[in-house]
Each structure stands twice: as structure tokens, then as C-alpha cells.
Amino acid sequence: MFNFSQYNYYTMIKTVAILLSAIFYCNCGLTQSDGIITGAEQPEEYLPLLTNRRVGLVVNNTSLSEEVHLVDFLMSRNINVTKIFAPEHGFRGEAAAGEIINDGVDLKTGITVVSLYGKTKKPSPGHLDDVDIILFDIQDVGCRFYTYISTLHLVMEACAEKGIPMIVTDRPNPNGDYIAGPLLESRFTSFVGMHPIPVVHGCTTGELALMINGEHWHQAPLKCDLTIIPVKNYTHSTSYSLPVNPSPNLPNDLAVSLYPSLCFFEATSVSVGRGTEFPFQVLGAPVPELGDFSFTPRSIPGVAMHPLHEGKLCYGIDLRKSGEIPKFTLKYFMDFYHKYGDEKNFLTRENWFNLLAGTDKLIWQIRQGYSEKEIMDSWKPELEAYKELRSNYLLYPDFE
């Protein structure tokens, strides 16, 4: 368990702790997901902090403890859960991307559910009147534009303003073994990018919470009273296969791996496969010259309501058959950009692209004919500076 109030002491002993953890890995030979114990799977660490308190939960379908949803698990332990806060895709993960989540009541438990993905994205002081402590437990995929980390930020801010402590039960980052992409510039701040971090940030949710707090990126006058329950037996070199789909359109490890590279296509006329059984694993549009592979997007309730090119035959490429998948790459985007020839028919929402990229320099570089290597080389100075910043908040041995 790590509490932010212990931060100075933690900073002094962090190097020793990480070295000991690394030695443990060498001796035990742990690889892949062997032995991983998430924060939520360590109730002995957080139940004492919740006992005799009114508890608010920020959770979704990934929030499991001992294969039971965390809400149900805590109720079975007689914890007084007074409120559930639902992020994008909803509390049980039943809503499609971008679909507004409404307030309501959890039918199974009768607990009030407050939407944090609609008109309200940050808990109001009134929402917290019957809450003594907040527990945040949501699986992230390590990308700046994945909105759960924006929800994390705003909940931390609300807790800091109200003087309510917050617990983050940490989980591994499936894309946590590298860092890539441009850093967000402040003028492109939005709900798909709230922090000056790269597209692939290389942090767990707990580490990112420490960074948001430590760098005072939220707007509350005081820092959040933050406690992290770290993952056991994890390093940033550990390969981790998600046991539960983190959102409806990331159904498997391949989609999670490709997501950082393919999300830019959401600002174009090219489908990433929403409305199929293989979202974020294919690319295509109703243009036969784009490739030999074909698919037809359909409306899928709770997954893809009225997806791009619904009912139209799309042509493109099937990345499930492309062999080894690179980590973050611009290759696919730049290939399709040049295949189209006419940028207006390809880049349909330039502002959205810039918000996802966190800068307007990337599209400028592409227009100027920069190669992928030249673009990625231009990020190196800011990525090196970010790595130095990130090193102050690491809870686990790094990938380097």
C-alpha cells in the first residue's frame, strides 16, 4: 500500500524497492502474467480502509475481485457502498463508445449510479455528500486518449476539493512496456487528452494518479489524499493479457496492441472495424483500391451503434494476418493517407485528429512529406524529458 502523504519517504526508498523487486523476478523466473495479483485482488489491504465508512466506487466491467464484480464483492463483506460512479461504456460495460450514460440505480444492489460520461464528467460536491472515501478500480490500456484516465483525473480533483480520501487499486498496463508518440500541448487539452504525456504513456493507473497529484495537474487547491494498492509480481516488462475486455471495441490482445496506432483513423473516412467482430484489427472504406480484404460494418447494440460505413462493403487490410504487430506506428495511417491521394476525402475531422494527437504538428509533418522515422525522431527530446518525469512516480521496475 502506498499513500501520497508518505511520498517523500517513498522517494528515498524507491530505488531500493525496485531493485529488490527486480532481483525477485530474476530469482523466481516469473514471465508473462504468472503470479500477477491486482490491487483489487488484495482485499486485506483495502478492506480495513473501507470499514465503517460510506464508500463511493468508480468501477466498470473490468472491476473484478476473485472473479466477482467489486461492487458485489464489497457488499458481501458488509461494506457500506453508497454510490457508484459510471465512466464511459457504463458501470457494467454495456454502452457503445461515445454513447451517453444516464444516472440510475443498479438493479442488482439498489445502489445509486451516477454517470460520469454525459453532461457530468466530474462528481459534484452534492454527489459526494454521502461518501466518506472513493475507491477507483478500472483497467486502463496505457493510451492518453483512453477516457478512463480523464475520469481518474476529475474524480481525484473532486476528492481533493471535498477533502475525501481516494484509493486506487492498481492494475497492469497491457501497453506498459514502452513509451511513444507526441506529448500533448496544453491548447489541445480535452477529455481525450488532459495531461502533457505521450500517446503511449507507459504508466499504470496508480502511477499516473501519483503523477497527476505530484505535478498538480488537477485544479484543486490541495493535493488528493491518495492511497495506491500496487499490483504484486509486476514489472513494466511483464506481458499481460487482459482477463476482461476493457471496453466493447477492444475484444482481445491484438486490438489492445493496435489501439494506440489505429485510433487516429477515428478522425478519417476509414473504418477501424467498428460494427464487426474484429474492431481495431482491420482497416477499410468503400474504396476498392484500398485493399483485397473486405468487410461490412453493422449496428451492434452496446458495441457500435450506427458505425462508420454501416451496411456498406469496405475494402482494406486485415491486420490479423499481418504477422508481428509493431508497437506504436504511423505506417498504417500514412499508407492510407497516400492511398487516398485526396486528403479531404480521407481526413474528415482534422480537429478531432489534432485532439487525439495532442498537437497539430503531426498532421503538418505528414503533409510536408516527413517519413515515419523523421517524425518519430522529432519526438525524442520531449520523450526523454517525459521519461525523467515519469521515473519519479514508478511503482514497478521499468522496462529499460
Summary of the structure (lengths in Angstrom):
residues: 400
radius of gyration: 21.1
end to end distance: 24.4
largest distance: 63.9
contacts: 1353
relative contact order: 0.14
helix: 36%
strand: 17%
